[in-house]
Amino acid sequence: MSDLFSPFDLAGTKLSNRIVMAPMTRSRAPDDIATDTIALYYAQRATAGLIVSEGTPISREGQGYLFNPGIFSAKQIAGWRLTTQSVHALGGRIFAQLWHVGRVSHPSIQENGATPVSASSKIANGATAFGYDEDGKPGFVATPVPRPLATEEIARVVADFADAAANAVDAGFDGVEIHSANGYLFEQFLNPTVNDRTDRYASDTMENRLRFVLEVVDAVIAQIGVARVGIRLSPFGKLFDMAHHDEIEQTYAALMQALGERRLTYIHIMDQSGFFYDEGSAVPVSDRIHALIRDARRHLPATAIILAGGMTRERAEGLIDDGTIDLAAFGQPFISNPDLVARLQNGWPLTAPDRDTYYGGGAEGFIDYPAFEAA
């Protein structure tokens, strides 16, 4: 049997296989609280070795999309418990992805119509949030010029992540994944084309550039223990106006070394090359990511590597076999194939997802995709 389908010990969390269900926003929580329908959605996919939940906002300030179940109120914690209990009852494991979108938000989502916050006042050109339009209807809306967080405010945001981690454990999650990818708040600090600060969180030195990420990581570890903490990164990503810069490799190499020194449970890398064409490099983004991971391995003695983005069984097996990664994450295939693990293992055909039902709505395109044998 391929290692892809073999059990894996994730810092004491026993996984039945090395297949990860990647986090995906589905916008199916009308009151921003996980429902019984959301619990069924995750339970249907519990044969994954590990499920990483959709991004769950750590605060109202951190929310950039309507109808996303958060993890900052008592009702939200209670709402998630049915999901975690359902996944566990079927032998699955599930981590909560802790999320703060930063500037990729909109006043219609924020409390009292507040301006979204960020590392700087630079607007995310071309970016949209999922909020309320001028007519009060849900839809994609252009993000405004954000308000830069004051230096003294950043400790509050760090504390919000630590509190959210404790809430996730209270809700029954096996651990948390800090969402430091895809152009959201952490990348707004990490990327010097966005971060124009002049304080100790500026991008002028590597220590300053990494400071916010590592403060959050340390606070979350102190709150729930390192065995329950992972992080998601997207080196070379361009989502939400994240321009490439000359120190990408150095930045992520330094960050991964610092995470390895903390013996973080896992680092989840997102390969965004399927979203854009990189005209600035003769080396494909996927190859640059593989090289970055291989170079970082010597600093990660106790940290597992997960890779997501354009994943297939063949690619997953090749990267696991050659030691590049430990687990392989699949995103969109899990939307329309709740039994994806069995389909991959048996060579059964995959059902194509209906993109029109990705975000919002009800059961259609969410919990109504049948398993292969049932179909």
C-alpha positions in Angstrom: 0.0 0.0 0.0 1.2 3.5 -0.9 2.5 5.7 2.0 -0.3 8.1 1.0 -2.8 5.7 2.6 -0.7 4.7 5.6 -1.3 6.0 9.1 0.7 9.0 10.3 1.6 10.3 13.8 1.2 14.1 13.8 2.9 15.0 17.0 0.7 12.6 18.9 -2.4 13.0 16.9 -3.0 9.7 15.1 -4.0 10.1 11.5 -5.5 7.2 9.5 -3.8 8.3 6.3 -1.6 11.1 4.9 -4.5 12.8 3.0 -5.5 16.3 4.3 -8.7 18.1 3.5 -7.5 21.6 2.9 -9.4 24.6 4.3 -12.1 26.0 2.0 -14.5 28.9 2.5 -18.0 27.8 1.8 -20.1 30.6 3.4 -22.9 28.4 4.7 -23.3 29.8 8.2 -26.2 32.3 8.2 -25.4 33.7 11.6 -21.7 33.1 11.5 -22.2 30.0 13.6 -21.5 26.4 12.5 -24.8 24.5 11.9 -25.8 20.9 11.8 -25.5 21.1 8.0 -21.9 22.2 8.4 -21.4 19.3 10.8 -22.8 16.9 8.2 -20.5 18.4 5.5 -17.4 17.6 7.5 -18.6 14.3 8.7 -19.1 13.1 5.1 -15.4 13.8 4.6 -14.1 12.4 7.8 -12.1 9.6 6.1 -9.4 12.2 5.4 -6.5 11.7 7.7 -6.8 15.3 8.8 -9.4 17.9 8.1 -8.5 21.6 8.3 -11.7 23.6 8.8 -12.7 26.6 6.6 -11.1 29.8 7.8 -12.8 30.7 11.1 -12.4 34.3 12.1 -10.8 35.1 15.5 -12.8 38.3 15.9 -15.3 40.4 14.1 -12.4 42.6 13.1 -10.7 39.6 11.4 -13.8 38.7 9.3 -13.8 39.4 5.6 -16.6 37.2 4.4 -20.2 37.0 5.4 -21.7 33.7 6.7 -18.4 32.2 7.9 -18.5 30.4 11.3 -16.2 32.3 13.7 -14.5 31.1 16.9 -14.8 34.1 19.2 -18.2 33.8 20.9 -19.8 31.3 23.2 -22.5 30.5 20.5 -19.8 29.9 17.9 -17.9 27.6 20.2 -21.0 25.6 20.9 -21.9 25.5 17.2 -18.6 24.0 16.3 -18.9 21.2 18.9 -21.4 19.2 16.8 -18.9 19.3 13.9 -15.9 18.1 16.0 -18.0 15.4 17.7 -19.3 14.2 14.4 -15.8 13.9 12.8 -14.4 12.2 15.9 -17.3 9.7 16.0 -16.2 8.6 12.5 -12.6 8.3 13.5 -11.5 11.6 11.9 -9.3 14.4 13.1 -9.9 18.1 12.6 -8.0 21.3 13.2 -9.5 24.8 13.2 -8.0 27.3 10.8 -7.6 30.6 12.7 -8.2 33.6 10.4 -7.7 37.4 10.3 -8.1 38.8 6.8 -6.6 42.2 7.6 -7.3 44.7 4.8 -9.3 42.1 2.7 -12.5 43.2 4.4 -15.2 45.8 4.1 -17.0 48.2 6.5 -20.3 46.5 5.9 -18.9 43.4 7.8 -17.1 45.3 10.5 -18.6 46.4 13.8 -20.2 49.8 13.5 -19.0 50.1 9.9 -15.3 50.4 11.0 -12.5 50.6 8.4 -10.6 47.3 8.1 -7.2 47.2 9.7 -3.9 46.1 8.2 -0.1 46.3 8.6 -0.2 49.5 6.5 -2.6 51.9 4.8 -2.0 50.3 1.3 -5.1 49.2 -0.4 -5.4 45.7 -1.9 -5.8 46.7 -5.5 -8.4 44.5 -7.3 -9.3 42.6 -4.1 -12.9 42.0 -3.0 -14.5 40.9 0.3 -17.9 39.2 0.6 -20.0 41.8 2.3 -23.1 43.9 1.7 -23.4 46.1 -1.4 -25.0 49.6 -1.5 -28.4 48.0 -1.7 -27.8 45.9 1.4 -27.5 42.6 -0.6 -24.7 40.1 0.0 -22.1 40.1 -2.7 -18.5 40.7 -3.6 -17.5 44.3 -2.7 -14.3 46.2 -3.4 -12.0 46.5 -0.3 -11.3 50.1 0.8 -8.1 51.8 2.0 -7.4 50.1 5.4 -6.3 51.6 8.6 -2.8 50.6 9.8 -2.8 49.0 13.2 -1.1 51.2 15.8 1.9 49.6 17.5 0.1 49.3 20.8 -2.9 47.6 19.1 -0.9 44.6 17.8 -0.7 42.9 21.2 -4.5 42.9 21.2 -4.6 41.0 17.9 -2.0 38.6 19.2 -4.2 37.9 22.2 -7.2 37.4 20.0 -5.4 34.6 18.3 -4.4 33.0 21.6 -8.0 33.3 22.8 -9.3 31.8 19.6 -7.0 28.8 20.0 -8.3 28.2 23.5 -11.8 28.5 22.1 -11.1 25.9 19.4 -9.8 23.4 21.9 -12.9 24.1 24.0 -15.0 23.4 20.9 -13.3 20.0 20.5 -10.8 20.6 17.7 -7.7 18.5 17.8 -5.6 21.6 17.2 -5.4 24.8 15.2 -3.8 26.1 12.0 -2.7 29.7 12.0 -3.7 31.2 8.6 -0.6 33.0 7.6 -1.2 32.7 3.8 -3.1 33.9 0.8 -2.6 37.7 1.2 -4.3 38.1 4.6 -3.0 39.8 7.7 0.2 37.9 8.3 1.4 38.3 4.7 0.5 42.0 4.9 3.3 42.2 7.6 5.6 39.7 5.8 5.6 41.4 2.4 7.7 44.5 2.1 5.7 45.8 -0.9 2.8 46.1 1.5 4.4 46.7 4.9 5.5 50.3 5.0 5.7 50.5 8.8 8.5 52.3 10.7 8.1 50.6 14.1 9.4 47.3 15.3 7.0 45.5 13.0 8.4 47.1 9.9 9.9 45.1 7.0 13.3 46.8 7.1 15.0 43.9 8.9 14.2 40.1 8.9 13.7 40.2 12.6 11.1 42.9 12.3 9.4 41.4 9.3 8.8 38.1 11.1 8.0 39.6 14.5 4.2 39.6 14.2 4.0 36.0 12.9 6.3 34.7 15.6 4.5 36.6 18.4 1.2 35.0 17.4 2.8 31.5 17.1 4.4 31.9 20.5 1.2 33.1 22.1 -0.8 30.2 20.6 1.7 27.7 21.7 1.7 29.1 25.2 -2.1 28.8 25.3 -2.7 25.3 24.0 0.7 23.6 23.6 2.9 23.1 20.5 1.6 19.7 19.7 -1.7 21.3 18.7 -0.3 24.1 16.5 0.3 24.2 12.8 0.6 27.1 10.3 -0.3 27.8 6.7 2.1 29.7 4.4 1.9 30.6 0.7 5.4 31.5 -0.5 5.4 33.1 -3.9 1.6 33.7 -3.7 0.0 36.7 -5.3 -3.6 36.6 -4.0 -5.0 40.0 -3.0 -2.2 42.1 -4.4 0.8 40.4 -2.9 3.6 41.3 -5.2 6.7 39.2 -5.5 9.9 40.8 -4.1 13.6 40.0 -4.1 13.7 38.4 -0.6 10.9 35.9 -0.8 13.1 32.9 -0.5 15.1 34.4 2.4 12.0 35.5 4.2 10.3 32.1 4.1 13.5 30.2 4.8 14.1 32.3 7.9 10.5 31.9 9.0 10.5 28.1 8.5 13.8 27.9 10.5 12.2 29.8 13.3 9.1 27.6 13.2 11.3 24.5 13.2 13.2 25.8 16.3 9.8 26.0 18.0 9.1 22.4 16.9 5.8 23.4 15.4 3.5 20.5 14.7 3.3 21.2 11.0 3.8 23.8 8.2 1.1 23.7 5.5 2.4 25.2 2.3 -0.1 26.5 -0.3 1.2 26.4 -3.9 -0.8 29.1 -5.7 0.8 28.7 -9.1 -2.5 27.5 -10.5 -3.9 31.0 -9.9 -1.4 33.0 -11.9 1.4 33.0 -14.4 4.7 34.1 -13.0 6.5 36.2 -15.6 9.2 37.2 -13.3 11.1 33.9 -13.0 12.4 31.3 -15.4 11.9 28.7 -12.6 8.2 27.5 -12.1 6.7 28.5 -8.8 6.1 24.8 -7.9 9.7 24.0 -8.4 10.7 27.0 -6.2 8.4 25.8 -3.5 9.8 22.2 -3.6 13.3 23.6 -3.4 12.4 25.9 -0.5 10.9 22.9 1.4 13.9 20.7 0.8 16.3 23.4 1.9 14.2 24.0 5.1 14.0 20.3 6.0 17.3 20.4 8.0 15.7 23.0 10.3 12.5 21.0 10.9 13.4 17.9 12.9 10.0 17.6 14.5 7.7 19.5 12.0 5.6 17.8 9.4 5.2 19.4 5.9 1.9 19.5 4.2 1.6 20.7 0.6 -1.6 21.9 -1.1 -2.4 23.2 -4.6 -3.0 21.2 -7.8 -2.6 18.0 -5.9 -3.1 14.6 -7.6 -2.5 11.1 -6.3 0.6 10.8 -8.5 2.1 14.1 -7.4 1.4 13.3 -3.7 3.0 9.9 -3.8 6.0 11.2 -5.6 6.6 14.0 -3.1 6.0 11.7 -0.1 8.3 9.0 -1.5 11.2 11.4 -2.1 10.8 13.0 1.3 9.8 16.4 0.2 6.5 16.4 2.1 4.8 14.2 4.8 1.1 14.8 4.0 -0.7 15.9 0.9 -3.7 18.3 1.0 -6.6 18.3 -1.5 -9.0 21.2 -1.7 -11.6 21.4 -4.5 -11.7 17.6 -5.1 -13.1 17.2 -1.6 -16.0 19.5 -2.4 -17.6 17.1 -4.9 -16.1 13.9 -3.7 -16.9 13.3 0.0 -15.3 9.9 -0.3 -12.1 11.2 -2.0 -9.8 8.9 0.0 -11.6 5.8 -1.3 -11.7 7.2 -4.9 -8.0 7.9 -4.9 -7.1 4.6 -3.4 -9.3 2.6 -5.8 -8.7 4.6 -8.9 -12.4 5.5 -9.1 -13.3 8.6 -11.3 -13.7 12.0 -9.6 -16.9 14.0 -9.8 -16.4 17.6 -11.1 -17.6 20.3 -8.7 -20.2 22.9 -9.5 -18.4 26.2 -9.1 -21.7 28.1 -9.0 -22.4 26.5 -5.6 -19.0 27.1 -4.0 -20.1 30.1 -1.8 -23.3 30.6 0.0 -26.7 28.9 -0.5 -28.0 25.8 1.1 -27.6 22.0 0.8 -27.1 22.0 -3.0 -23.4 21.7 -3.9 -22.6 21.3 -0.2 -23.9 18.1 1.3 -25.7 16.5 -1.7 -22.7 15.0 -3.6 -23.0 11.2 -3.4 -20.2 8.8 -2.6 -19.0 6.8 -5.7 -20.4 3.5 -4.6 -23.8 5.1 -3.7 -23.8 6.8 -7.1 
